[in-house]
Each structure stands twice: as C-alpha cells, then as structure tokens.
Amino acid sequence: MLYTEQDVFDYVEQEDVKFIRLAFCDVTGKQKNISIMPQELKRAFSQGISFDASAIAGFGDVVASDLFLFPIPSTLSVLPWRPSRGKVVRMFCRIRHPDGTPFRLDSRFLLESAVKKAREQGITVQFGAEFEFYLFKTDENGDSTREPFDRAGYMDVAPEDKGENVRREICLTLESMGISPESSHHEEGPGQNEIDFRYSDALTAADNAMHFLSVVKAVAAGSGLYADFTPKPIPGEAGSGMHINLSVKADSGEDVMSAFMAGVLAHIREMTWYLNPCEASYLRLGEKKAPRYVTWSPENRSQLIRIPAARGEYRRMELRSPDPMANPYLVYALLIHAGLDGIRRGLTPPEPLNINLYTAEESVTAGLDRLPASLEEAWALAKNSQFLRDVLPEGMRP
C-alpha cells in the first residue's frame, strides 16, 4: 500500500503506535535508525529529524556533521516482533543537508537516481533476490556458537531440516508486513537456509531486503538461534550468496536484455568490491556453485550469469556472485548503471559457455576473465575504474 503522510498520521493514531523508527543505511548497508514518539511525527515530515553524521561510518567528520532524516510515508511498515500494544513502526528515510539538498552518500538516494535515469531512457529494471543464510545455535549468554542448527542438506525435510519452522515464521512475519516471499527451503550447507523473493521495482526490492535482514535476525533470536549472513561462515561448506534476478524491459518493446547483460559483464570486475565487500567473500567465490569467471550461460549454475529456463514475465538474468554482506541499494544502483551503459553502447555479450567450470581443463579457463581473487584486488580495480568515477560520488569510491 502506498501510504501518504495523512495515512501515516491516521495509522499511528488508530493503531496505538508509540514508537516510530526512522531507518537509513550507512555506506556499507548496515541499517541504522532513530526512534521518535508520535508527537514528533509532524516535525519529521516537515523539518526532518537531525542526527550526527560524523558518528556514522563513511558519512563525514565533525565539520558540518548535521544531517536530517525525512521519512518516506510509502515505506511505512509495522514491526510484528515488537509488542502489539504500543506498536512500533518503521519508515525508511531520505537524508538531507540542513539546506534541504540531498546527501549524496545516501545509498538509497543513489538508487533513486539510477532508477530515474533508467526511466528517462525508457528502461524499467525489476529485481528479485535469493538470500542464503546460516542458523547457528547460541550459548548460555545468547552469543553465537559455530554449531549449525541442523545437519540437513539441500531441500531436505523435517526432522532432518530443523529450520522448517523458523523459515515458516520468517515468511509469515514478512507477509504481515506486506512483503511476499516466493519460496523457501533448506540449502546445501548444514544449518543453511534460503528464502527467495518475487520481482519488484528496485527501491521496493532494496527496502524489502533491509526488512528481510531484520526479520530473520529477530525471528532467529526469538528461537534461541543466531542468523549468520556472512559469505563463508563454515570452511569447506557452501557459502551464502545473494543471487540477484533482473528483469529488463524497454518502453519501445525492443529486447534490451542482451545489451544490459553485456554491460554488467563489462563492469563486473570493477564493481565486485561493492558486491562482495569483505575478506570472507573471496573464500566463497569459485567453489560450490559460486562463480569465479566472467561468463554466462543458459541454466548452467557454474557461470557468473545464467539465464534460467523461463518465459514471458519470468524471463530474467540471474547474477550469482553477490553475497548478503553487500549494500542492496548500492548494488542495485550499480547494476542499473552498468546495464544502461551496455544499452547505450550497444554491447553484445560473449558467446555462452555451456560447460562445468568447476571441472573444466585449465586450457579452457586460462583465457577467461576472472573475478577478483581477494578484497585487495577488488579494491584496486574499483579505485582505477572510470565507470565508478562517473556514477558514484567521491566518498563512496575507494
């Protein structure tokens, strides 16, 4: 539902809302928020709520550190895991300077700008993410152990799959927030789970990703468990990815998917520092269905991009390298810019590689471009990227 400011006022009054969380992300994608009382809501919409930007990683120093949060009414959502009496709701916010200008390091603003640029060119991009995560048991202090919640495998069922009820609670909680997951199942690793989402517009998809992370952590904690989104929590076991499905359409009716994909392939190496932002990301890439090479193929899951066997509205490309530690606003913005560059330049993708790259001979893989093998290599590629200088503000680049 697309709430207006008046809708928010009415909801807060009628539904006994006592706390309103104003949420935003730092540059890494870590969610932050400040809670206000209902009597401050009018001021939040009209004047914004100030905060100290110098205390947020990457937002600047103590000089000119005041920034303001302006809630976006259409993002209103109740937090079901909080008390039903004296409800808590959350809205995502735009971040502005005291003079009202947008804060350029606000990653949600960057995604808004990318979406606007695409629409100006008659292009619509929709996103649907597949999130993998591990559930670990906790100790007597509630801290995570490294003991998986179960020892089940891919798509196993109860009783081997102990995460079944946790996933059910996650999906029901998301539905109560107006977010519709598409499917869920046990993944390959012990204690590893996956929940997938249907397509939506870029901003909704990124907002839903932030909601999803909160819900999973809250439901896991309520079950005495710890939800781990790091890309390689258990050596030797499957890593956790954030596979991104993209559907690209042109107002003209022209098929622009190939050119869009070619743009993503052309810029993927320099974007990897943002898609895979921690050291452990590079322990995942190149094994157990995580890609290593800059290749694509229909259906083949050893490739960076696959085109699943689907038709009509379900036709899409699936990017398999990102992991859940990435900032979804920033990642979606970069993918839109890369794809638009491919369309603008009329790029064509290389020939598909329909082989298993995990078992391929070195004579086959030697000539292929590779994803960065370390965070340091990814940083160097990002630092020297003209593409990133063109689409990201200073302060967002290495």
N, C-alpha and C positions, 0 to 999 in steps of 0.2 A: 504493500500500500504506500502511495506517495503522500506522506503527511505534509501539511502546511504548518506554519507557525501556530495558527489558531488551533489546528488539530492537536498539536503538542500540548498547548495550554489546557485544552479540554480533557485530553487523556490524563495528564498529570493530576488535574482536579478530581476527575471522576473515578480514577483507578487507585486512589490513595498512594500516589508516588511520593516518596520522601527524599530520595536522592537521585540526582541526575548526573551521570558520568559523562564528561566531555572528553572524548578519546581522540588520540592522534598517534603518529608513529615518529620515532627518531629515524635518522637516515639508514640505520641497519634494518628497520622494520620492526623493532621492538615496540610493542604498544605501551603507551603512556596514558594517564588520564588524571583529571581532577574532578572531584565531586562537588556539586553545588546543591543548595537547597532550592525548593520550588520558588521561593520569593525572589531568587536571583535570576530566574529564567528570562524575564523580560530584558534585563540588563545584558544577559549573554547574547541574545539575538540582536539587540540594538547597538551595544557598545563593545561587546566581547569581554572575555574573562582573561585577565593578564596572567602571565607566568614568566619565570626566569629562564630564558633560553640558554643562558650560559651553563645551566645545570644539566642540559640535555646534550648528550654526545653528538658532536658534529654540527650543532646549531650556532656556535659562535662563542665569543668570550664575554667578559663582564661589561665591555663597552657597548652601549646601545643594545642591551640584552633583553629589553621588554618586548614581548610578543603577545598577541591576543588570539584567543580561541573563539571562533564563531560557529556555533552548532549548525549542522545541516539537518533541517527538520525531516526530510525524506528518509533519513537513516535511523530514525527512532526505532529502538528495539528494547523490549523488556528482558531482563536477565533472570531467567526462570530459576536458577540455582540460588538466588537470593530470597529473603523472606517474602511470602505472599502478602503479608500485612506490612505496610510501609515499603512498597515496591521500589526496586532500583531499575532505572532505565539507562540506556546509553545512546548517545549520538556521536557520530564522527564529526570532525570539525575542519573548517578551513583555518589556516594560520595566516595572520596578517600583521604587518608592522603598525605602529601607532598612527601613521598617516593613512591607513586603510589599504595600502598596496599589499599584494600577495607576498608571502615569504617564499622565496624561490627554492629553498631547500626542503619545502614541504613535499614529500613524495606523492601524496595524493593530488596536490596541485599539478605536479609534473604529469601524472596520468591523465588528469582532466585536460591538460593542454594537448597531450598526444591524441586523445580521443577527438578533440575539437579539430586538430589538424587533419586527421583522417576523414572526418565528416565533411570538411571543406573540400576535400578531394573526392567526395562521393564514395568513401570506403567505410564499411562497418566491420568491426572485428569483435567477435564474441569469444569468451574464454570459459573453459570448464576444466577444473583442476582435479587431479587424483593425488590424495595425500596419504603417505605411508608414515607410520609411527610405531614405536615400541611401547609396550606396557611392562614396567618392572615392579617387583614387589618393593615395599618400603620397610624400613627398620622401626624400632620402637619409638624413635623420635620423629617418624614420618618422613625421613630422608630416603632418597632412592638407593636401593641396592643395585647390583648388576645381575640380579637373578630374574630372568624372564618370568612373566606371569604364567606362561604355559610352554609346552614343548611341541605344540601343533605345527603343521606345515600348511602349504598353500591350499586354501579353500577347504580345509578340514572342518569338521563339525563337532559339536559337543558330544561327549565330555572332553575330548582332546582339546578342542577350542574353548578355552575358558573366557575368552574375551567377548563371546557372543552377547552376553547381557550388557556389557559395557558399551559395545557398539550400538546396541539397541537403544540404550539410554541416551547416548550421544545423538543419534538420529532423531529420536523423539524430542529432545531438547531443542535441536535445530529447527525442527518443524514448528514447535511452539513459538519460535522467534520469526517465523515466516520464511525460513530458509529450507529448501527442499533438496536433501541429498539424493543421489540417484541410486547408489548401491553401496554395499559394504561387505567385507569378507576378511578372513584371516589371510595374512600374506605368508611369504616363503619362510621368513625367519622365525625363531622361537619367540613368542610374545609379540610378533609383528602384525599390524593390522592396516587395513586400507579402507578409506571412505572416499567416494567419488561424487562429483557434483555435475549437474546439467549445465548447459551453456547459459550464460547471461552476459549482459554488457560488461565492459571492462571494469568500471567503477564498482558496480554491484558485486562482480566476481571477487575483486580485491577486498571489498568490505566484508564479504562473506568469509573470505579466507581468514581475516582477523577475528571474526566471530568464532569461526571453527576452532582456531587455536585455543581461545579462551574456554570454549565449551569442553573440548577434550581434556584440558588440564583440570577443569573444575570437576567434571564427572569422574575422571580417574582418581583425583584426590578424595572425592566422596566415597569411592570404593576402596580406599586404602592403598591405592596404586600411584605410580608416577608415570606420566606420559612423556616420552622422550622423542623429540623431533630432530635430533642430531643425525647427520647423514650416515654415520658408521659407528653405532654405539657398541657393537659386539664384533671384535676381529674375527674374520673368517665367515661371518654370516652375512646375509643380504643387507645392503644398505637401504636407507629410506630416501625415496625421491619425492619430488613434487612434479609429476608429469603434467604438462600443460597442453590441453587440446585447444586448437584455434580454428574458428570458422570465419572465413573472409568472404565478404560479398561486396560487389560494386553496384552502385545505383544504375549504371549503364547496362547491367546484365552481363557484362564481359566476365569471363573466367580469369580472375587475377590470382588464384591460389598459387600457381606455379611461380609467378614472379615474386609474390610475397615470401614464399618459402625460400626462394633463391636469395632474397635479401637477408633473411635470418641466417642462412648458411654462410653468406659472405661475411657477416659481422659476428658470428657466434663466438669466435675465439677471443675477440676483444671485449665481449660482453660477459664472458664467463666469470670474471671477478665479482660480478653482481649476482649471477645466477647460482654460484657456488662459493659462498663468502667465507668459509672457514677452512682450516687446515684439513679437518676430517673429510671435507667434501671430496678431496682428491684421493682419499683411500677408497672411496666408493666407486669413482669413475673407472670404467674399464673392466669391471667384473660383475658377475651375477646380474645380467641384464641391464647394467648401467653402461652407457656408451663411452667409447674412447675416441672414435674417429668422426670427422665431419662428413657424414654420409647420410643417405636416405634410402628408403625402400618401401614398397607396399608391404604392409603387415609385419615384416621382419623386425623382431624386437631387439636385435643386436645393434641396430642403427641409431644414430642421433635423432633422426626424424623418421617416423613411419606414417604411412597413410593407411589407416585401418580400413577393413572391408566394410564400407558403409555407403549409403546413397542418400540423395536428397538433402534434407536438413541435417542429417547426421554425418555428412561428408566433412572431413576435417584433417588437419595435420596434428600429430602428437609429438611434442618436443620432450625428450626423455632425460635430458641432462640436469635440469634444475633440482635443487633439494629444498626441504621445508625451512631451512635457515634463511632463505632469501626473503627480501622485502617484496611482497607481491605487487605493490603499487609501482615500484621502480622496475621490476622485471617486466610487467605488462606494458609499461610505457616504452621500454627499450625495444621490446618485440614489435610493437606497433611502428616505431620509428624505423627499425631495420626493414620491416616488410614494406613500408611505404617507399623506402629508398630502392628496394628491389623493383617495385612497380614503376617508380619514376624513371629508373634507368633501363627498364625493360630487360631485367636479368632473367636468365634461364638457369635452372638447376643442372648440376651434372647428371650423368646417367645414373639410374638407381643401381645399387649394389645388392644383388639378391643372394648373398652368401652369409654364413655364420661367421662373423668377425672374431668371435672368441676362439674359434678353432682354425681360422684361416692361416695359410702359409705366410711367412714373412715376405715372400716375393709378391704377395697380393697387397699386404698392408704397408709395405715400405714407401709407396708413393702417395699414400693418403695423408691429408692434413689431419693433425691430432688436436684434440682439446688440450689445454694446458695441463701439465702433469703435476703442478704444485700451485699453491696460493701465490707464491713469489712470482712464478712465470705468468700467472693470470694478471697479477698487479702490473707487471712490466708491459704486457700487451695493452691493458687498459690505459696506462699512463701515456703510451705513444699513439693512441687512437684519435685520428682526426674526426671520425664519426662520433665518438663520445664527446669531444670538444664542441661539436656542432649541436648536440641535443641535450647535454647536461650542463647545469650551471657550475661555475667554479665553487668548490667546496663539496660538491658531490663526486668529483673526479679525484683519482689518486694524484 
